[in-house]
Amino acid sequence: MSFKAVVLVGGPQKGTRFRPLSLQLPKPLFPIAGVPLIEHHIDQLCQLSGLSEILLLGFYPTDLFTEFIDRCQKTYRVSIKYLEEPNPLGTAGGLVSFKSTILSGDPDAVFVINADVCGDLPIEDMGSKLDLLSGPRMLLLTTEATRQQSINFGSVSPFTKPKL
């Protein structure tokens, strides 16, 4: 299976809880355990065979990520590109805006990850599950929402099969 990964990095209009730190450094580049937060995702993604490219998608100026991308491409030996939104488009807007770039090369799968999610993502399990599915495929990682959140934002049924 060949796949690409899109890491949603957001933009400078966010990160207000981290000010004044976020005024100097994009939140995805904050060091966590001595490594930029987003690099933890890159490291996990690079453990999978079939990864052809990692795309960082956001509204930060491109030059803020140039040095980081250059270093990670050498370290992980994978193509990494930054896709800068012309203005804040939101999650779906950014993906739609760069749809042709994301789907170029006809990958079998595209992993979309938020940059500010911390944790050990089950990337290998996700890849294995995708291999078992046929037709249009999608895996969605969710968390349990409060009743108010499900009213405001919708919900995903926990009874959907198959589940990871």
N, C-alpha and C positions, 0 to 999 in steps of 0.2 A: 504494500500500500504506500503510495506517495502522498505526502500531505504538506500543507503550509500552516503556519501559525500566525495569527493576528493578535497582538497584545495592545489593548486599548489603554493609552497612557493619559488621556484627558488633556487638560490644558491649564494655563496659569490663572484662569478665573476661579479655579477651585483651590483646594489646599488651604483654605482659610484657617482651619484649626491648627495648622502647623506654622503659622506665621510667628515670628519673622523668618524662620528657616526656609519656608517655601518661596520667599521672595528672592533667595539666592540660588536655590537648587530645585529643579522639578521633583515633585513628590516621588515619582517612580525611581529616581536616582538616589533617594535617601538611603544611607547605609543601614542595613539590617544584618546583624552578626558579621559586620565588617565588609559586607558586599552590597552593592546597590540592589534595592528591592527587586527590580525588574530582572536582574541577572539570575536570581533564584529561579525564575520562570524559564529563562533561556537555558540554564543548566539542566532543568528537568526535561524540557522539550528535546534537547540534544541527546538524551539517553535513548530516544526512540529511533529505530531505523526507518528510513523513508522520508525524513524531514528534508525538504528542499529549500525552504526559505522561511525566515521570520520577518514579519512586517510589524513595525511599531506605528500605530496610528493615533494621531492626536493633534492638538492645537498649539503646542509649544513651538517656538521657533526651532527650525531644524538644527541650527548650529549648537544648541544646548545638548544635543545627543551625538554629534559627530565624533568626538573623541571616544565616548563610550562605545559606540557602534564599531569603530575601527578596532578597538582593543578586543571586543567580544568576537568579532569576525576572525581575528587571528587566534584567539584562545579556543574557540569552539569549532572553527573551520566550517562555518555555515554562512550563507548569504543573509545579511540583515540590512533592511532598508527602513528609512523613516518616511512615512507618508504624512505630510503636513496638511491639515484641513485649512482651507482659505478663511474660514470663520467657524465658530463652534457649531457643529452639526448634530451633536448628540450621538449616542451609540449607534443606532440604526442609520442615521444620516451619513456618518463617516464610512460605514461599511458599504452603503449603496454608492456613495460618491467614488469610492475606489474599487468597485466591484470588478472591473476588467483587470486591474492590476492583481487583485487577490486571486482571481480565477485563472490568470494567465498560466500556461503550462499544464492546464487541465488536471489539477490535483484531485486525488480520490477523496480527500477530506480536508477540511479547514477547521483548525482549533481556534476558538476565539476566547481570550482570557482577559479579564480586567487586571491591569498592572498593580492595583493596590490590594489585591487579595493575597493574604499571607497564609501559608500552610503548605502541607505536602499534598499536592493535587494528585489524584489517581490517574495520571496521564497514561501509564502503561495499560491499566485496566480499560480506560476509555478507548484506546487504540484497538485492543483485543475485541471489545464489544462491537466496535464499528465493523471489524472484519466479519463478524457473524451475521450482521444485518444485510438484507438485500434491498434493492430499490433505493429511493431517496432515503438518506440516513441522517439522523440527528441525535446527538446525546446532549442532555441538558443537566447540569449540576445545579441543584437548588438547595435552599435552606427552608426550614419550617417558618412560615410567616404567621404573624398575629392575625386575628380576625380583621382588625382595622386595615392592616396592610393588604390583605387579600381583597377587601372591598375597594380600596383605593387603586390598587395596581393589578388586580387579577390574580389568578392562582394556577398552579399546575397540580393535577390530580396525582396523589401518591399511589393510586391504584393502576397507573399506566404500566403496561408490560411491554417489553422486559425492562426491569430496573437493574441498575448497576449496584 
